[in-house]
């Protein structure tokens, strides 16, 4: 083997890690797509803003179910094949949404999006262990999960920017094309990732290992710190999406912002979110509990300020800083709680259920109360999140 071959192998593996990170960015951006396009889609397809919010609820619920179901049913299938199939499904879903003639077709396309989201995110989160040496797993996992964080805060502004001059259907087409391009990239770069081998009766697990594996699921459910993180995930993420799903109609109807100002506001929010992601990640690596309390307080203050002040851009910047750090902080807390793969799967499920709950609740509030009311509800849930996080018990596993 030549020196060139030796140096090329690590580069290929890190390129594979980066391509998976782009994959997580693509699926989460696709999930968030309707947020910045909601009023335009609702007007085109003839539904209310609240009903249009189901475009967020449906994929969130489907993703929460598809993650564990696909993990079980495809456990012996090459992960490379599974990821390629899920990315192809995402491309089909986005293109179907782009050309949807009515709302039921759009909702069906969003259900397909949910299947892809749940499976891809759940499988991608653990690929670092299989793509790089053990000493680099932490770094690889951080890069892969950064795709989720960056998509959560940048996907909506970019889609809104595209739709402002080319229409909402073009934004869906762009994501469909991106998914197809990524499908080709993953097919070229990802190495074979064999699934779980079928156990042989003649090769039982070592005596010490068998009971540990048998009890892994029970220990996960018995973990107090893990339960705290899952409760916090539901509270803070559902509170965020109760308000954020309807941020565009709020800016248009309450702040009287035009398309250009809406795009600028969401881009500033996204830039602040990226900064919040990396700042919180560095801080939370040492102690995630106070970081989450701080992030929740920032979110509560900004959501409460919007109905009172209207549209000072600084308010959206503060909101972006707060929510941008939530995902990485919760993930680090999961890792420190010793949840393992089961903990990550539960976290993915809780996160996506929370997106669905928040967007659905927000839709009902918008239709029955007012657009400003969702901001107050989101602020209250953020305050509750801060209280729960601050009141959680001290533990070596949580780092608190």
N, C-alpha and C positions, 0 to 999 in steps of 0.2 A: 504494500500500500504506500502510495506516495504522500509527501507532506501536504500536497494540495488536497488529496482525498480526506486526510485527517482534519484539515481546517474547514473543508466544505461541509462535513457532516454536522458540526454544531450550528453552522449558519443555516443549514436546511431545517434543522429542528426549531430554531428560533423563528425562522420564516413561517413554519407551520403554526407556532404559537401566535404569531402576529396575525396570520390569516384567520385563525379561530376568533381572535379578538375582534377583527373586522366583522366576522359572522355574528357575534353577540351584539355588536353595534347595529348591524342591519336588522336583526329580528326585533330588538327593542325599539329602534326607530320606527319600524313598521307598526309595532303595537301602539306607539304614541301618536302616530300619524294623524288621526282624526282630531286631536286636541286643537291644533292651530287651524284646522280646516272645517270645524264643526258647523259654523253658521252657513258657510258656502254649500256644504254637502246637504244640510237640512233644507236649504232653499231649493236646490236643484231637484232633490228627491221628494220634496213635498211633505216633510215631517217637521215636528216641533224640535226645538233645541234639546229639550229633555229626552225625547224619543231617540234623537240622533246620538245621545250619550251612550246608548246601548252598544254602539260600535266599539266602545271601550270596555263595557261590562262583559260582553260575550266572549271576546278572546281571553280576558283575564280569568274567567271561570273555566273555560276549556283548557287553558294552559295549566291551571292548578291541578286538573284531573289528568291531563295527558302526560305530565312529567312522571308521576309514579307508574302509570299504566305502561308507558313506553319503556321505562326502565326495567320493568318485569318481563314484558312480552318480547323485548328485543335483546335480552341480556346475553344471548349466545351469538348474536349477529355482530359482524365486524362493525365497530363504531364509525369507521370511515364511510361505509355504505349507508349507515343510519343517518349520519350528518348530511351526506349528499342528498339523500331522499328528502330530508326535512327542509333543506335549502331550496330544492326544486319545488316543493309544496309551497314554500313562502313566495317564490316567484309567481307561481300560478295564482295564489291568493291575491297578491297585490295587483296583478294585471286584471284579474276578474273584478276587483273593486274599482279599478280605473274605468272599466267599460260597463259598470253596473247600470242597467236601465231603470231600476227601481230599488226601493229600500230593502225588500226581502233578499234580493240577489246580493246587495252589499253586505247584509248581515250574514249571509251564508259564506261569503268570502272572508269575513272577519272571523268566523268560526274556524275555517281552515288556517288562518293566521295564528289562532290560538294553539292549534295542534303543533304547529312548527315551533312556536315560542317555547312551549312547555318542554318539548323534547330536546331541542337544541340547547337551550340554556342549562338544563339539568345535566346533559352529557358533557357540555363544554367545560363546566365548572371544575370537573375532575381530570381533565386531559393533561394538565401540567405534569402530573405524576408520570404519565406515559410518554411524554414528548421530550423531556429534558432530564439530566441527571438529578439525583435526589437533592443535592445541595442547592440546586437552582429552582426547585419546585415552587417555593414561595414567590419568587420573582415572576415566574411564568404564570402562576395563578393570578397574581395581581394584574398582569398585563391583560389576561383574558377577561377578568371581571371589570377592568377599566372600560372595556367596550360597552358594558351595561350602563355604567355610570355616565359616560360621555353621551351615549345615546339618549339617556333619560333627560339630559339638560340641553343637548344641542339638536336632537332630532326634530323637535317641534318648531324651533325658530327657522331651521333650514327649509322644512316643508312649507312653512308659512311664507317664507321669502319666495320660494318657487311658485307657489299658488298666487302670489300677489300680482305677478305679471304673466303667468301662463295658465292659471286655473288649477283647481284642486285635482282634477283628473291627471294632469301632468305630473303632480307630485307622486301620485300612486304609480304612474308609469315609470318614473325615475327610480322608485324603490324596487319595482319589478325588474328593471334592467340591471340595477345594482346586484340584486339577488342572483340573476343569471350569470353575471360576470364573476361573482364570488363562487358560484357553483363550479365554474370552470377552474378557478384558482385553487379551490379546495381539492378538486379531483386531481390536479397536477402536483400539489405540494404535500398533502397529507399522506403519511405512510400508512400501511395496514395497521389496524388497531383491533386485533382479535377480541371477540367477546368472551364471556365467561365460559370456560370449558365445562362439559358435562362431567360431573363427578362419577368416578367408578366405585362400584361396591367393594372392589378388592383394595381400594386405596382410601381408607377412612382418614378423617382429619386426625392430626395428633391429639392425644388426650387433653393436653393443656389448651389447644386452640379451639376444639369443638365447643365446649361450654361457653367460651368467650364469644364465639360467633353467634351461638344460639341465643345468648342474652343481650346481644348488641342492641336490638330493637327495643327491648324492655328498658335497658339502661338509658337509651335516648329519651324515652318518655318520662323516666324518673328524674332526669336532670333538671333541677330547679333553675339554674341559669339559662338553660335552653328554653324552658317555658317562658321565662321573662322576656327573652329576645323575641320569641314568636308573638307574644302579646304586644310588645312594643311595635313590631312590624305591622300588625293589623291596625293599631291605633294611629301611628304616624303616617303610614302610607295611605290608608283609607281617608284620613283627614286631608292629606295633600291633594288627592285626586277628587275628593268632593268639591274642592275649590278650583284646582288647576284645570280640570277637564273643561270648565266653563269660563276660563280666563279670557278667551277671545270675545265671546258675547258680552262679558262684563266690560272689557275695555271699549267695545263699540257702543254699548247702550248706556253705561254709567259715566265713563270717562270721555265719551264722544270722540274716540280716537279713530283716525282714518287708517286705511291699509298700510301706509308707509310707517306711521307711528306704531301700529301694532307690531309690524315686523321688527322695527328697531327695538321696541320694548322687549320682545321675546328673545332677540339676539343678545341683548344686554343680560337678560336673565340667564341665558345659556352660557355666556362667557363667565358670569359669576359662578354658575354651577360647576363648571370645570375647575375653576380655582378652588371652590369649596371641596370638591372631590379629593384633590391632592393634598390640600392643607389638613383636612379632617383625617385622611388616611395616615399621614405621618404622625399626627397627634394621637389618634385612636389606637395605633399599634402599641402604645404604652399603656393606655387606660381608656377604654371605649365609653365607659359610663358617663363621666362628666362631659365628654364630647357630644354625646347624644342629647344630654340635657341642654347644652348650649345651642345645638342645632334646632331643637324643638322650640326653644324660646325665640330664636330668630324668626322661625317660620310663623309662630303665633303672632308676634309683633307686626310682621309685614302683612299677613292676611287680615288682621284687625284694622290696620291702617288704611288699606285700600278703600273700603267703603266710606271712611271718614275724610280722606284727603283727596281721593280721585286718582290721579295718575302722576305722582312724582316718580320718575324712573328709578330713583334710589330705593324705593320700596321693593320693586321687582328685583333689584340687584341683591338686596338683603335676603329676599325669599330664595333666590337662586343660590346664594352662599349657603343658606341653611339646608335646603333639600339636596343640593349637590353632594353633601357629605354624608347623607343618611345611608345610602346603599353600602358604601365601603365600611362605614362604622358598624352597621348591623352585621355585615359579613365577618369582620374581624372579631366581633363579640361572639358570633357563632363558633368561630375557630377556637377562641379562647375558652369557650364553654365545654369543649371536648365532644361536640355533637357529631363530628365525623361526616361521612357521606349521608347518613340518614338525616342528620341535622341540616345539611345543605339542601337535601330534597324537601324537607319540611319548610325550610326558609323560602325556597322557590315557590312552593305551593301557597304559603301564607302571603307572600308578596303579591302574587297574581290574583288571589282571592280579594286582597285588599284593594287592588286597582279596580276590580269589578264592583266591589261593595261601594267604594267611594264614588265612582262615576255614576252608578245607579242611584245612590242616595242623593247625589247632587242634582241629577236630572229631575227627581221627584220634587226636590226643594225649589228648583228653578221654575217648574211648571205650576206648583201650587202656592209658593210664597213669593219669592223674588230672586233676581240674579245676585243681588248683594248678600242675601241670606247665606249663600254657600260659603262666602268668605268668613262669616262669623262662625259657622259650624266647623269649618276647617281650623280656625284659630282655637276654638274650644278643645278639639281633639288633640291639637298640638300641645296645649297646656296640660291636658291629661297625660299625654305621653311623657312630658318633662317630669311630671309628678311621679309617675310610675317608675321611670328610670332612676330618678333621684332617691326614691324610697326603696329601691331593690336592695336586698341584703348584700353585705360585703362578702366577697368570695375570692379565693385565690384564682379560681378558674376564670372569673370575669375580669380580673385585674382591677376590681373596684376597691 
